[in-house]
Amino acid sequence: MLIASDMGTGREREPGGVEAETVAALSAASLGLGQRFAATVQQGHLRETVIQADGGSVVVYAAGRGGLLTVLTRPHANLARLHHEARQVAARLGRIVDGRGITQPPTPAPAANAPDRHRLARRTPMATISR
């Protein structure tokens, strides 16, 4: 299931254009195949798959147990820098997707007729992402 896309080329509706949903489906298939391959050769948990083509690269990062992050690059992108930054983003995304990104449950609002003098006390946000 596609959560978000920033493909923004405007070509997805043109003949021969790329749709974000298609990229999401292919990314999931690529990651699944990579996971199977890593398990078959006993190399541990798959972190990412990289596909390099004449027009650029497609890098699919595992993000938690059930998510993934797909990055499309231009032909001469700095993949070392991409890996450095995208691995951190994928780890944060994985915590969110897996439900571990929420640090504390929301604090319920006090009842309107509660005798508590501190009814306007600071409340905890519903979710936070640590840097």
Backbone atoms as SQL, in Angstrom:
CREATE TABLE atoms (id INTEGER PRIMARY KEY, chain TEXT, resi INTEGER, resn TEXT, atom TEXT, x REAL, y REAL, z REAL);
INSERT INTO atoms VALUES
  (1, 'A', 1, 'MET', 'N', 0.845, -1.177, 0.000),
  (2, 'A', 1, 'MET', 'CA', 0.000, 0.000, 0.000),
  (3, 'A', 1, 'MET', 'C', 0.892, 1.241, 0.000),
  (4, 'A', 2, 'LEU', 'N', 0.659, 2.118, -0.929),
  (5, 'A', 2, 'LEU', 'CA', 1.415, 3.350, -1.039),
  (6, 'A', 2, 'LEU', 'C', 0.970, 4.322, 0.054),
  (7, 'A', 3, 'ILE', 'N', 1.913, 4.832, 0.839),
  (8, 'A', 3, 'ILE', 'CA', 1.594, 5.809, 1.878),
  (9, 'A', 3, 'ILE', 'C', 1.825, 7.220, 1.372),
  (10, 'A', 4, 'ALA', 'N', 2.951, 7.453, 0.747),
  (11, 'A', 4, 'ALA', 'CA', 3.265, 8.795, 0.243),
  (12, 'A', 4, 'ALA', 'C', 4.188, 8.678, -0.957),
  (13, 'A', 5, 'SER', 'N', 4.099, 9.681, -1.834),
  (14, 'A', 5, 'SER', 'CA', 4.959, 9.714, -3.008),
  (15, 'A', 5, 'SER', 'C', 5.299, 11.161, -3.322),
  (16, 'A', 6, 'ASP', 'N', 6.533, 11.352, -3.783),
  (17, 'A', 6, 'ASP', 'CA', 6.964, 12.677, -4.214),
  (18, 'A', 6, 'ASP', 'C', 7.529, 12.576, -5.628),
  (19, 'A', 7, 'MET', 'N', 6.888, 11.749, -6.449),
  (20, 'A', 7, 'MET', 'CA', 7.379, 11.567, -7.811),
  (21, 'A', 7, 'MET', 'C', 7.119, 12.814, -8.628),
  (22, 'A', 8, 'GLY', 'N', 6.027, 13.497, -8.415),
  (23, 'A', 8, 'GLY', 'CA', 5.715, 14.802, -8.939),
  (24, 'A', 8, 'GLY', 'C', 6.165, 15.163, -10.333),
  (25, 'A', 9, 'THR', 'N', 6.323, 14.200, -11.240),
  (26, 'A', 9, 'THR', 'CA', 6.786, 14.525, -12.585),
  (27, 'A', 9, 'THR', 'C', 5.656, 15.008, -13.459),
  (28, 'A', 10, 'GLY', 'N', 4.432, 14.666, -13.104),
  (29, 'A', 10, 'GLY', 'CA', 3.301, 15.004, -13.946),
  (30, 'A', 10, 'GLY', 'C', 3.163, 14.059, -15.122),
  (31, 'A', 11, 'ARG', 'N', 4.109, 13.133, -15.296),
  (32, 'A', 11, 'ARG', 'CA', 4.087, 12.202, -16.423),
  (33, 'A', 11, 'ARG', 'C', 3.216, 10.989, -16.152),
  (34, 'A', 12, 'GLU', 'N', 2.812, 10.777, -14.911),
  (35, 'A', 12, 'GLU', 'CA', 2.110, 9.543, -14.581),
  (36, 'A', 12, 'GLU', 'C', 0.795, 9.378, -15.334),
  (37, 'A', 13, 'ARG', 'N', 0.217, 10.461, -15.836),
  (38, 'A', 13, 'ARG', 'CA', -1.040, 10.360, -16.588),
  (39, 'A', 13, 'ARG', 'C', -0.818, 10.337, -18.093),
  (40, 'A', 14, 'GLU', 'N', 0.398, 10.564, -18.523),
  (41, 'A', 14, 'GLU', 'CA', 0.710, 10.541, -19.946),
  (42, 'A', 14, 'GLU', 'C', 0.967, 9.100, -20.377),
  (43, 'A', 15, 'PRO', 'N', 0.750, 8.788, -21.639),
  (44, 'A', 15, 'PRO', 'CA', 1.093, 7.452, -22.127),
  (45, 'A', 15, 'PRO', 'C', 2.578, 7.170, -21.906),
  (46, 'A', 16, 'GLY', 'N', 2.884, 6.015, -21.354),
  (47, 'A', 16, 'GLY', 'CA', 4.269, 5.651, -21.087),
  (48, 'A', 16, 'GLY', 'C', 4.824, 6.250, -19.807),
  (49, 'A', 17, 'GLY', 'N', 4.016, 7.019, -19.055),
  (50, 'A', 17, 'GLY', 'CA', 4.458, 7.618, -17.798),
  (51, 'A', 17, 'GLY', 'C', 4.498, 6.581, -16.683),
  (52, 'A', 18, 'VAL', 'N', 5.064, 6.957, -15.572),
  (53, 'A', 18, 'VAL', 'CA', 5.208, 6.059, -14.437),
  (54, 'A', 18, 'VAL', 'C', 4.220, 6.453, -13.348),
  (55, 'A', 19, 'GLU', 'N', 3.471, 5.497, -12.857),
  (56, 'A', 19, 'GLU', 'CA', 2.532, 5.750, -11.772),
  (57, 'A', 19, 'GLU', 'C', 3.162, 5.337, -10.446),
  (58, 'A', 20, 'ALA', 'N', 2.914, 6.126, -9.409),
  (59, 'A', 20, 'ALA', 'CA', 3.487, 5.850, -8.091),
  (60, 'A', 20, 'ALA', 'C', 3.039, 4.487, -7.559),
  (61, 'A', 21, 'GLU', 'N', 1.798, 4.105, -7.827),
  (62, 'A', 21, 'GLU', 'CA', 1.300, 2.806, -7.348),
  (63, 'A', 21, 'GLU', 'C', 2.062, 1.650, -7.983),
  (64, 'A', 22, 'THR', 'N', 2.429, 1.812, -9.261),
  (65, 'A', 22, 'THR', 'CA', 3.205, 0.777, -9.942),
  (66, 'A', 22, 'THR', 'C', 4.594, 0.671, -9.338),
  (67, 'A', 23, 'VAL', 'N', 5.217, 1.821, -9.073),
  (68, 'A', 23, 'VAL', 'CA', 6.542, 1.827, -8.438),
  (69, 'A', 23, 'VAL', 'C', 6.459, 1.182, -7.055),
  (70, 'A', 24, 'ALA', 'N', 5.402, 1.459, -6.296),
  (71, 'A', 24, 'ALA', 'CA', 5.233, 0.865, -4.969),
  (72, 'A', 24, 'ALA', 'C', 5.114, -0.651, -5.063),
  (73, 'A', 25, 'ALA', 'N', 4.327, -1.136, -6.014),
  (74, 'A', 25, 'ALA', 'CA', 4.161, -2.583, -6.172),
  (75, 'A', 25, 'ALA', 'C', 5.468, -3.258, -6.577),
  (76, 'A', 26, 'LEU', 'N', 6.179, -2.653, -7.515),
  (77, 'A', 26, 'LEU', 'CA', 7.462, -3.212, -7.935),
  (78, 'A', 26, 'LEU', 'C', 8.498, -3.157, -6.811),
  (79, 'A', 27, 'SER', 'N', 8.442, -2.109, -6.000),
  (80, 'A', 27, 'SER', 'CA', 9.361, -1.986, -4.866),
  (81, 'A', 27, 'SER', 'C', 9.123, -3.109, -3.868),
  (82, 'A', 28, 'ALA', 'N', 7.857, -3.380, -3.592),
  (83, 'A', 28, 'ALA', 'CA', 7.518, -4.466, -2.656),
  (84, 'A', 28, 'ALA', 'C', 7.984, -5.814, -3.205),
  (85, 'A', 29, 'ALA', 'N', 7.786, -6.024, -4.505),
  (86, 'A', 29, 'ALA', 'CA', 8.235, -7.275, -5.118),
  (87, 'A', 29, 'ALA', 'C', 9.754, -7.392, -5.073),
  (88, 'A', 30, 'SER', 'N', 10.449, -6.287, -5.348),
  (89, 'A', 30, 'SER', 'CA', 11.912, -6.278, -5.309),
  (90, 'A', 30, 'SER', 'C', 12.435, -6.587, -3.909),
  (91, 'A', 31, 'LEU', 'N', 11.816, -5.942, -2.917),
  (92, 'A', 31, 'LEU', 'CA', 12.242, -6.185, -1.540),
  (93, 'A', 31, 'LEU', 'C', 11.961, -7.628, -1.129),
  (94, 'A', 32, 'GLY', 'N', 10.797, -8.147, -1.511),
  (95, 'A', 32, 'GLY', 'CA', 10.459, -9.535, -1.192),
  (96, 'A', 32, 'GLY', 'C', 11.437, -10.517, -1.813),
  (97, 'A', 33, 'LEU', 'N', 11.791, -10.281, -3.076),
  (98, 'A', 33, 'LEU', 'CA', 12.760, -11.136, -3.746),
  (99, 'A', 33, 'LEU', 'C', 14.130, -11.036, -3.068),
  (100, 'A', 34, 'GLY', 'N', 14.530, -9.825, -2.716),
  (101, 'A', 34, 'GLY', 'CA', 15.804, -9.639, -2.027),
  (102, 'A', 34, 'GLY', 'C', 15.831, -10.334, -0.675),
  (103, 'A', 35, 'GLN', 'N', 14.717, -10.268, 0.066),
  (104, 'A', 35, 'GLN', 'CA', 14.641, -10.944, 1.355),
  (105, 'A', 35, 'GLN', 'C', 14.770, -12.453, 1.182),
  (106, 'A', 36, 'ARG', 'N', 14.098, -12.976, 0.181),
  (107, 'A', 36, 'ARG', 'CA', 14.170, -14.414, -0.087),
  (108, 'A', 36, 'ARG', 'C', 15.585, -14.818, -0.470),
  (109, 'A', 37, 'PHE', 'N', 16.220, -13.997, -1.302),
  (110, 'A', 37, 'PHE', 'CA', 17.582, -14.271, -1.736),
  (111, 'A', 37, 'PHE', 'C', 18.535, -14.269, -0.542),
  (112, 'A', 38, 'ALA', 'N', 18.435, -13.240, 0.319),
  (113, 'A', 38, 'ALA', 'CA', 19.306, -13.142, 1.496),
  (114, 'A', 38, 'ALA', 'C', 19.098, -14.334, 2.424),
  (115, 'A', 39, 'ALA', 'N', 17.852, -14.756, 2.586),
  (116, 'A', 39, 'ALA', 'CA', 17.570, -15.912, 3.450),
  (117, 'A', 39, 'ALA', 'C', 18.120, -17.202, 2.842),
  (118, 'A', 40, 'THR', 'N', 17.990, -17.351, 1.531),
  (119, 'A', 40, 'THR', 'CA', 18.458, -18.565, 0.858),
  (120, 'A', 40, 'THR', 'C', 19.967, -18.724, 0.981),
  (121, 'A', 41, 'VAL', 'N', 20.708, -17.636, 0.863),
  (122, 'A', 41, 'VAL', 'CA', 22.168, -17.717, 0.961),
  (123, 'A', 41, 'VAL', 'C', 22.656, -17.460, 2.389),
  (124, 'A', 42, 'GLN', 'N', 21.710, -17.391, 3.320),
  (125, 'A', 42, 'GLN', 'CA', 21.994, -17.252, 4.755),
  (126, 'A', 42, 'GLN', 'C', 22.875, -16.042, 5.068),
  (127, 'A', 43, 'GLN', 'N', 22.460, -14.877, 4.572),
  (128, 'A', 43, 'GLN', 'CA', 23.207, -13.652, 4.803),
  (129, 'A', 43, 'GLN', 'C', 22.540, -12.734, 5.821),
  (130, 'A', 44, 'GLY', 'N', 21.493, -13.209, 6.489),
  (131, 'A', 44, 'GLY', 'CA', 20.848, -12.408, 7.517),
  (132, 'A', 44, 'GLY', 'C', 19.726, -11.550, 6.963),
  (133, 'A', 45, 'HIS', 'N', 19.353, -10.531, 7.720),
  (134, 'A', 45, 'HIS', 'CA', 18.236, -9.651, 7.391),
  (135, 'A', 45, 'HIS', 'C', 18.617, -8.704, 6.261),
  (136, 'A', 46, 'LEU', 'N', 17.760, -8.621, 5.241),
  (137, 'A', 46, 'LEU', 'CA', 18.012, -7.733, 4.114),
  (138, 'A', 46, 'LEU', 'C', 17.832, -6.280, 4.535),
  (139, 'A', 47, 'ARG', 'N', 18.753, -5.419, 4.150),
  (140, 'A', 47, 'ARG', 'CA', 18.661, -3.986, 4.448),
  (141, 'A', 47, 'ARG', 'C', 18.158, -3.188, 3.264),
  (142, 'A', 48, 'GLU', 'N', 18.659, -3.517, 2.056),
  (143, 'A', 48, 'GLU', 'CA', 18.264, -2.739, 0.893),
  (144, 'A', 48, 'GLU', 'C', 18.588, -3.493, -0.384),
  (145, 'A', 49, 'THR', 'N', 17.942, -3.081, -1.457),
  (146, 'A', 49, 'THR', 'CA', 18.293, -3.572, -2.794),
  (147, 'A', 49, 'THR', 'C', 18.603, -2.352, -3.652),
  (148, 'A', 50, 'VAL', 'N', 19.549, -2.516, -4.564),
  (149, 'A', 50, 'VAL', 'CA', 19.948, -1.422, -5.448),
  (150, 'A', 50, 'VAL', 'C', 19.854, -1.923, -6.883),
  (151, 'A', 51, 'ILE', 'N', 19.152, -1.167, -7.711),
  (152, 'A', 51, 'ILE', 'CA', 19.058, -1.462, -9.132),
  (153, 'A', 51, 'ILE', 'C', 19.652, -0.261, -9.855),
  (154, 'A', 52, 'GLN', 'N', 20.704, -0.505, -10.621),
  (155, 'A', 52, 'GLN', 'CA', 21.332, 0.575, -11.370),
  (156, 'A', 52, 'GLN', 'C', 21.023, 0.390, -12.850),
  (157, 'A', 53, 'ALA', 'N', 20.579, 1.465, -13.475),
  (158, 'A', 53, 'ALA', 'CA', 20.241, 1.445, -14.891),
  (159, 'A', 53, 'ALA', 'C', 20.863, 2.664, -15.565),
  (160, 'A', 54, 'ASP', 'N', 20.754, 2.734, -16.873),
  (161, 'A', 54, 'ASP', 'CA', 21.325, 3.866, -17.607),
  (162, 'A', 54, 'ASP', 'C', 20.730, 5.194, -17.159),
  (163, 'A', 55, 'GLY', 'N', 19.439, 5.202, -16.810),
  (164, 'A', 55, 'GLY', 'CA', 18.760, 6.441, -16.442),
  (165, 'A', 55, 'GLY', 'C', 18.820, 6.790, -14.976),
  (166, 'A', 56, 'GLY', 'N', 19.502, 5.981, -14.161),
  (167, 'A', 56, 'GLY', 'CA', 19.606, 6.251, -12.736),
  (168, 'A', 56, 'GLY', 'C', 19.491, 4.973, -11.922),
  (169, 'A', 57, 'SER', 'N', 19.255, 5.140, -10.639),
  (170, 'A', 57, 'SER', 'CA', 19.170, 3.997, -9.726),
  (171, 'A', 57, 'SER', 'C', 17.833, 3.980, -9.017),
  (172, 'A', 58, 'VAL', 'N', 17.444, 2.786, -8.623),
  (173, 'A', 58, 'VAL', 'CA', 16.280, 2.581, -7.765),
  (174, 'A', 58, 'VAL', 'C', 16.810, 1.858, -6.540),
  (175, 'A', 59, 'VAL', 'N', 16.650, 2.458, -5.365),
  (176, 'A', 59, 'VAL', 'CA', 17.126, 1.845, -4.133),
  (177, 'A', 59, 'VAL', 'C', 15.921, 1.635, -3.218),
  (178, 'A', 60, 'VAL', 'N', 15.741, 0.406, -2.772),
  (179, 'A', 60, 'VAL', 'CA', 14.623, 0.050, -1.906),
  (180, 'A', 60, 'VAL', 'C', 15.202, -0.360, -0.554),
  (181, 'A', 61, 'TYR', 'N', 14.810, 0.368, 0.486),
  (182, 'A', 61, 'TYR', 'CA', 15.296, 0.130, 1.840),
  (183, 'A', 61, 'TYR', 'C', 14.198, -0.524, 2.670),
  (184, 'A', 62, 'ALA', 'N', 14.544, -1.542, 3.436),
  (185, 'A', 62, 'ALA', 'CA', 13.602, -2.116, 4.393),
  (186, 'A', 62, 'ALA', 'C', 13.377, -1.083, 5.482),
  (187, 'A', 63, 'ALA', 'N', 12.106, -0.910, 5.868),
  (188, 'A', 63, 'ALA', 'CA', 11.750, 0.053, 6.919),
  (189, 'A', 63, 'ALA', 'C', 10.884, -0.672, 7.939),
  (190, 'A', 64, 'GLY', 'N', 11.535, -1.271, 8.911),
  (191, 'A', 64, 'GLY', 'CA', 10.807, -2.034, 9.915),
  (192, 'A', 64, 'GLY', 'C', 10.384, -3.388, 9.376),
  (193, 'A', 65, 'ARG', 'N', 9.369, -3.973, 10.028),
  (194, 'A', 65, 'ARG', 'CA', 8.905, -5.302, 9.640),
  (195, 'A', 65, 'ARG', 'C', 8.051, -5.290, 8.382),
  (196, 'A', 66, 'GLY', 'N', 7.319, -4.204, 8.137),
  (197, 'A', 66, 'GLY', 'CA', 6.387, -4.232, 7.031),
  (198, 'A', 66, 'GLY', 'C', 6.432, -3.041, 6.108),
  (199, 'A', 67, 'GLY', 'N', 7.416, -2.173, 6.254),
  (200, 'A', 67, 'GLY', 'CA', 7.466, -0.987, 5.411),
  (201, 'A', 67, 'GLY', 'C', 8.701, -0.967, 4.551),
  (202, 'A', 68, 'LEU', 'N', 8.696, -0.053, 3.607),
  (203, 'A', 68, 'LEU', 'CA', 9.880, 0.137, 2.783),
  (204, 'A', 68, 'LEU', 'C', 9.938, 1.574, 2.311),
  (205, 'A', 69, 'LEU', 'N', 11.131, 1.986, 1.965),
  (206, 'A', 69, 'LEU', 'CA', 11.400, 3.318, 1.435),
  (207, 'A', 69, 'LEU', 'C', 12.069, 3.119, 0.081),
  (208, 'A', 70, 'THR', 'N', 11.486, 3.711, -0.957),
  (209, 'A', 70, 'THR', 'CA', 12.052, 3.599, -2.303),
  (210, 'A', 70, 'THR', 'C', 12.539, 4.968, -2.741),
  (211, 'A', 71, 'VAL', 'N', 13.769, 5.008, -3.238),
  (212, 'A', 71, 'VAL', 'CA', 14.367, 6.258, -3.702),
  (213, 'A', 71, 'VAL', 'C', 14.797, 6.070, -5.152),
  (214, 'A', 72, 'LEU', 'N', 14.348, 6.981, -6.006),
  (215, 'A', 72, 'LEU', 'CA', 14.758, 6.991, -7.412),
  (216, 'A', 72, 'LEU', 'C', 15.799, 8.086, -7.581),
  (217, 'A', 73, 'THR', 'N', 16.908, 7.774, -8.254),
  (218, 'A', 73, 'THR', 'CA', 17.984, 8.751, -8.418),
  (219, 'A', 73, 'THR', 'C', 18.274, 9.005, -9.890),
  (220, 'A', 74, 'ARG', 'N', 19.055, 10.028, -10.125),
  (221, 'A', 74, 'ARG', 'CA', 19.571, 10.316, -11.469),
  (222, 'A', 74, 'ARG', 'C', 20.824, 9.470, -11.696),
  (223, 'A', 75, 'PRO', 'N', 21.327, 9.432, -12.929),
  (224, 'A', 75, 'PRO', 'CA', 22.454, 8.536, -13.244),
  (225, 'A', 75, 'PRO', 'C', 23.715, 8.734, -12.403),
  (226, 'A', 76, 'HIS', 'N', 24.070, 9.958, -12.079),
  (227, 'A', 76, 'HIS', 'CA', 25.348, 10.174, -11.387),
  (228, 'A', 76, 'HIS', 'C', 25.160, 10.566, -9.923),
  (229, 'A', 77, 'ALA', 'N', 24.109, 10.075, -9.303),
  (230, 'A', 77, 'ALA', 'CA', 23.857, 10.385, -7.889),
  (231, 'A', 77, 'ALA', 'C', 24.946, 9.780, -7.012),
  (232, 'A', 78, 'ASN', 'N', 25.220, 10.436, -5.901),
  (233, 'A', 78, 'ASN', 'CA', 26.200, 9.961, -4.936),
  (234, 'A', 78, 'ASN', 'C', 25.518, 8.906, -4.053),
  (235, 'A', 79, 'LEU', 'N', 25.673, 7.630, -4.415),
  (236, 'A', 79, 'LEU', 'CA', 24.980, 6.567, -3.690),
  (237, 'A', 79, 'LEU', 'C', 25.485, 6.404, -2.259),
  (238, 'A', 80, 'ALA', 'N', 26.735, 6.707, -2.007),
  (239, 'A', 80, 'ALA', 'CA', 27.252, 6.607, -0.634),
  (240, 'A', 80, 'ALA', 'C', 26.520, 7.606, 0.269),
  (241, 'A', 81, 'ARG', 'N', 26.347, 8.820, -0.202),
  (242, 'A', 81, 'ARG', 'CA', 25.619, 9.825, 0.580),
  (243, 'A', 81, 'ARG', 'C', 24.150, 9.436, 0.710),
  (244, 'A', 82, 'LEU', 'N', 23.574, 8.954, -0.387),
  (245, 'A', 82, 'LEU', 'CA', 22.183, 8.504, -0.343),
  (246, 'A', 82, 'LEU', 'C', 22.005, 7.421, 0.712),
  (247, 'A', 83, 'HIS', 'N', 22.882, 6.416, 0.701),
  (248, 'A', 83, 'HIS', 'CA', 22.784, 5.336, 1.694),
  (249, 'A', 83, 'HIS', 'C', 22.894, 5.887, 3.110),
  (250, 'A', 84, 'HIS', 'N', 23.821, 6.783, 3.328),
  (251, 'A', 84, 'HIS', 'CA', 24.030, 7.349, 4.665),
  (252, 'A', 84, 'HIS', 'C', 22.743, 7.997, 5.185),
  (253, 'A', 85, 'GLU', 'N', 22.105, 8.805, 4.353),
  (254, 'A', 85, 'GLU', 'CA', 20.914, 9.522, 4.804),
  (255, 'A', 85, 'GLU', 'C', 19.658, 8.662, 4.762),
  (256, 'A', 86, 'ALA', 'N', 19.498, 7.886, 3.709),
  (257, 'A', 86, 'ALA', 'CA', 18.265, 7.104, 3.555),
  (258, 'A', 86, 'ALA', 'C', 18.170, 5.971, 4.571),
  (259, 'A', 87, 'ARG', 'N', 19.283, 5.402, 4.982),
  (260, 'A', 87, 'ARG', 'CA', 19.236, 4.345, 6.007),
  (261, 'A', 87, 'ARG', 'C', 18.697, 4.896, 7.327),
  (262, 'A', 88, 'GLN', 'N', 19.079, 6.123, 7.668),
  (263, 'A', 88, 'GLN', 'CA', 18.552, 6.748, 8.887),
  (264, 'A', 88, 'GLN', 'C', 17.060, 7.013, 8.762),
  (265, 'A', 89, 'VAL', 'N', 16.646, 7.508, 7.613),
  (266, 'A', 89, 'VAL', 'CA', 15.226, 7.778, 7.373),
  (267, 'A', 89, 'VAL', 'C', 14.434, 6.475, 7.409),
  (268, 'A', 90, 'ALA', 'N', 14.957, 5.425, 6.778),
  (269, 'A', 90, 'ALA', 'CA', 14.264, 4.132, 6.770),
  (270, 'A', 90, 'ALA', 'C', 14.127, 3.570, 8.186),
  (271, 'A', 91, 'ALA', 'N', 15.139, 3.759, 9.016),
  (272, 'A', 91, 'ALA', 'CA', 15.054, 3.284, 10.404),
  (273, 'A', 91, 'ALA', 'C', 13.961, 4.035, 11.163),
  (274, 'A', 92, 'ARG', 'N', 13.913, 5.356, 10.999),
  (275, 'A', 92, 'ARG', 'CA', 12.861, 6.146, 11.656),
  (276, 'A', 92, 'ARG', 'C', 11.492, 5.773, 11.119),
  (277, 'A', 93, 'LEU', 'N', 11.386, 5.625, 9.819),
  (278, 'A', 93, 'LEU', 'CA', 10.126, 5.231, 9.198),
  (279, 'A', 93, 'LEU', 'C', 9.682, 3.860, 9.698),
  (280, 'A', 94, 'GLY', 'N', 10.620, 2.953, 9.828),
  (281, 'A', 94, 'GLY', 'CA', 10.306, 1.614, 10.335),
  (282, 'A', 94, 'GLY', 'C', 9.736, 1.646, 11.734),
  (283, 'A', 95, 'ARG', 'N', 10.287, 2.501, 12.581),
  (284, 'A', 95, 'ARG', 'CA', 9.750, 2.618, 13.945),
  (285, 'A', 95, 'ARG', 'C', 8.320, 3.142, 13.915),
  (286, 'A', 96, 'ILE', 'N', 8.042, 4.060, 13.017),
  (287, 'A', 96, 'ILE', 'CA', 6.692, 4.620, 12.907),
  (288, 'A', 96, 'ILE', 'C', 5.722, 3.577, 12.363),
  (289, 'A', 97, 'VAL', 'N', 6.119, 2.927, 11.270),
  (290, 'A', 97, 'VAL', 'CA', 5.252, 1.927, 10.645),
  (291, 'A', 97, 'VAL', 'C', 4.980, 0.762, 11.593),
  (292, 'A', 98, 'ASP', 'N', 5.987, 0.367, 12.340),
  (293, 'A', 98, 'ASP', 'CA', 5.832, -0.744, 13.280),
  (294, 'A', 98, 'ASP', 'C', 5.146, -0.335, 14.577),
  (295, 'A', 99, 'GLY', 'N', 4.838, 0.961, 14.731),
  (296, 'A', 99, 'GLY', 'CA', 4.164, 1.424, 15.937),
  (297, 'A', 99, 'GLY', 'C', 5.085, 1.708, 17.094),
  (298, 'A', 100, 'ARG', 'N', 6.384, 1.750, 16.834),
  (299, 'A', 100, 'ARG', 'CA', 7.342, 2.046, 17.903),
  (300, 'A', 100, 'ARG', 'C', 7.781, 3.491, 17.889),
  (301, 'A', 101, 'GLY', 'N', 7.252, 4.303, 16.959),
  (302, 'A', 101, 'GLY', 'CA', 7.634, 5.704, 16.864),
  (303, 'A', 101, 'GLY', 'C', 6.854, 6.587, 17.813),
  (304, 'A', 102, 'ILE', 'N', 5.811, 6.041, 18.398),
  (305, 'A', 102, 'ILE', 'CA', 5.015, 6.794, 19.356),
  (306, 'A', 102, 'ILE', 'C', 5.658, 6.604, 20.720),
  (307, 'A', 103, 'THR', 'N', 6.144, 7.692, 21.295),
  (308, 'A', 103, 'THR', 'CA', 6.907, 7.577, 22.531),
  (309, 'A', 103, 'THR', 'C', 6.029, 7.406, 23.761),
  (310, 'A', 104, 'GLN', 'N', 4.877, 8.031, 23.794),
  (311, 'A', 104, 'GLN', 'CA', 3.977, 7.930, 24.941),
  (312, 'A', 104, 'GLN', 'C', 2.541, 7.993, 24.447),
  (313, 'A', 105, 'PRO', 'N', 1.628, 7.280, 25.129),
  (314, 'A', 105, 'PRO', 'CA', 0.232, 7.418, 24.739),
  (315, 'A', 105, 'PRO', 'C', -0.272, 8.810, 25.084),
  (316, 'A', 106, 'PRO', 'N', -1.295, 9.290, 24.379),
  (317, 'A', 106, 'PRO', 'CA', -1.811, 10.622, 24.688),
  (318, 'A', 106, 'PRO', 'C', -2.389, 10.678, 26.093),
  (319, 'A', 107, 'THR', 'N', -2.236, 11.820, 26.739),
  (320, 'A', 107, 'THR', 'CA', -2.788, 12.031, 28.071),
  (321, 'A', 107, 'THR', 'C', -4.241, 12.465, 27.924),
  (322, 'A', 108, 'PRO', 'N', -5.171, 11.759, 28.586),
  (323, 'A', 108, 'PRO', 'CA', -6.571, 12.163, 28.458),
  (324, 'A', 108, 'PRO', 'C', -6.807, 13.536, 29.087),
  (325, 'A', 109, 'ALA', 'N', -7.720, 14.264, 28.495),
  (326, 'A', 109, 'ALA', 'CA', -8.080, 15.577, 29.030),
  (327, 'A', 109, 'ALA', 'C', -8.864, 15.385, 30.325),
  (328, 'A', 110, 'PRO', 'N', -8.648, 16.238, 31.329),
  (329, 'A', 110, 'PRO', 'CA', -9.400, 16.104, 32.579),
  (330, 'A', 110, 'PRO', 'C', -10.871, 16.438, 32.350),
  (331, 'A', 111, 'ALA', 'N', -11.701, 15.825, 33.137),
  (332, 'A', 111, 'ALA', 'CA', -13.135, 16.099, 33.044),
  (333, 'A', 111, 'ALA', 'C', -13.398, 17.567, 33.382),
  (334, 'A', 112, 'ALA', 'N', -14.405, 18.127, 32.749),
  (335, 'A', 112, 'ALA', 'CA', -14.720, 19.550, 32.942),
  (336, 'A', 112, 'ALA', 'C', -15.091, 19.863, 34.384),
  (337, 'A', 113, 'ASN', 'N', -15.673, 18.910, 35.081),
  (338, 'A', 113, 'ASN', 'CA', -16.085, 19.159, 36.466),
  (339, 'A', 113, 'ASN', 'C', -15.101, 18.592, 37.487),
  (340, 'A', 114, 'ALA', 'N', -13.906, 18.237, 37.067),
  (341, 'A', 114, 'ALA', 'CA', -12.915, 17.682, 37.991),
  (342, 'A', 114, 'ALA', 'C', -12.425, 18.766, 38.945),
  (343, 'A', 115, 'PRO', 'N', -12.237, 18.430, 40.224),
  (344, 'A', 115, 'PRO', 'CA', -11.793, 19.410, 41.212),
  (345, 'A', 115, 'PRO', 'C', -10.305, 19.754, 41.097),
  (346, 'A', 116, 'ASP', 'N', -9.603, 19.154, 40.162),
  (347, 'A', 116, 'ASP', 'CA', -8.172, 19.374, 40.003),
  (348, 'A', 116, 'ASP', 'C', -7.899, 20.833, 39.618),
  (349, 'A', 117, 'ARG', 'N', -6.982, 21.478, 40.317),
  (350, 'A', 117, 'ARG', 'CA', -6.630, 22.869, 40.041),
  (351, 'A', 117, 'ARG', 'C', -5.731, 23.009, 38.817),
  (352, 'A', 118, 'HIS', 'N', -5.144, 21.933, 38.382),
  (353, 'A', 118, 'HIS', 'CA', -4.172, 21.991, 37.289),
  (354, 'A', 118, 'HIS', 'C', -4.785, 21.484, 35.986),
  (355, 'A', 119, 'ARG', 'N', -6.002, 21.863, 35.691),
  (356, 'A', 119, 'ARG', 'CA', -6.679, 21.370, 34.502),
  (357, 'A', 119, 'ARG', 'C', -5.998, 21.820, 33.226),
  (358, 'A', 120, 'LEU', 'N', -5.234, 22.882, 33.257),
  (359, 'A', 120, 'LEU', 'CA', -4.561, 23.369, 32.060),
  (360, 'A', 120, 'LEU', 'C', -3.105, 22.920, 32.005),
  (361, 'A', 121, 'ALA', 'N', -2.817, 21.809, 32.660),
  (362, 'A', 121, 'ALA', 'CA', -1.448, 21.292, 32.668),
  (363, 'A', 121, 'ALA', 'C', -1.036, 20.893, 31.253),
  (364, 'A', 122, 'ARG', 'N', 0.257, 20.832, 31.034),
  (365, 'A', 122, 'ARG', 'CA', 0.807, 20.488, 29.729),
  (366, 'A', 122, 'ARG', 'C', 0.416, 19.061, 29.356),
  (367, 'A', 123, 'ARG', 'N', 0.006, 18.889, 28.107),
  (368, 'A', 123, 'ARG', 'CA', -0.395, 17.572, 27.624),
  (369, 'A', 123, 'ARG', 'C', 0.692, 16.999, 26.729),
  (370, 'A', 124, 'THR', 'N', 0.769, 15.688, 26.682),
  (371, 'A', 124, 'THR', 'CA', 1.731, 14.999, 25.839),
  (372, 'A', 124, 'THR', 'C', 1.189, 14.907, 24.420),
  (373, 'A', 125, 'PRO', 'N', 2.003, 15.223, 23.404),
  (374, 'A', 125, 'PRO', 'CA', 1.513, 15.078, 22.035),
  (375, 'A', 125, 'PRO', 'C', 1.241, 13.618, 21.701),
  (376, 'A', 126, 'MET', 'N', 0.383, 13.383, 20.732),
  (377, 'A', 126, 'MET', 'CA', 0.009, 12.019, 20.378),
  (378, 'A', 126, 'MET', 'C', 1.178, 11.223, 19.833),
  (379, 'A', 127, 'ALA', 'N', 2.050, 11.833, 19.089),
  (380, 'A', 127, 'ALA', 'CA', 3.200, 11.116, 18.533),
  (381, 'A', 127, 'ALA', 'C', 4.339, 12.102, 18.347),
  (382, 'A', 128, 'THR', 'N', 5.548, 11.608, 18.585),
  (383, 'A', 128, 'THR', 'CA', 6.733, 12.424, 18.349),
  (384, 'A', 128, 'THR', 'C', 7.757, 11.588, 17.608),
  (385, 'A', 129, 'ILE', 'N', 8.573, 12.243, 16.826),
  (386, 'A', 129, 'ILE', 'CA', 9.667, 11.571, 16.130),
  (387, 'A', 129, 'ILE', 'C', 10.948, 12.176, 16.653),
  (388, 'A', 130, 'SER', 'N', 11.788, 11.348, 17.250),
  (389, 'A', 130, 'SER', 'CA', 13.062, 11.825, 17.787),
  (390, 'A', 130, 'SER', 'C', 14.080, 11.927, 16.673),
  (391, 'A', 131, 'ARG', 'N', 14.952, 12.866, 16.779),
  (392, 'A', 131, 'ARG', 'CA', 16.038, 12.989, 15.784),
  (393, 'A', 131, 'ARG', 'C', 17.297, 12.363, 16.297);
